[in-house]
Amino acid sequence: MSTLVVLEGCLVIGRASVSTEAFEAGLAMLLIQLGEQRAALSLTTKPVS
């Protein structure tokens, strides 16, 4: 839920921003954060053998 809010915020800022480079950098950072969350989630959900 919170990630959707962050994504919407980035999109709004991106549209208002003149600099597409800053928007792309922010989007890349967001994707990296989402990837890290997924990795952490998969690590915690995997059964320890």
N, C-alpha and C positions, 0 to 999 in steps of 0.2 A: 504494500500500500504506500509506504513512504517513498519507495523507489519511483513509483509513478508520479508522485508529487514533484520529486526532484527532476524527473525527466521533463515534465510539463514546464517547470520553471526554467530549465535549460532551453527549451524550445522557444518560450516567450522571450527570454533574454537574447537568444540567437536571432530572432526575427527583428527585435528592436536594435540589435547591434549592427553597426556598419561593417565591422571587421569579421569576415567569415573565418579568418585564421583563428581568432580567439574562440569562436563558436566550435570549430572543429577540434581545437585543443581541449575544450571543456567536454565535448562529446566523447573524445578518446579517453579522457580521465574517467568519465562516467562508465564507459564500457569496461575499463580496467577494474573499477570498483565492483561492478556487477559480476565480472569474472571471478574476482577474489571471493565475493560472497558465495558464489556457486561452488567454488572449490572448497571453501570452508564448510559449506552445507554438505557436500558429498563426503567429506572427510568424517563429519560427525555422524552421518547416517549410515556409513559403512560398518558392518559388524566386525568387531575386532576378533581376528582368528589367532 
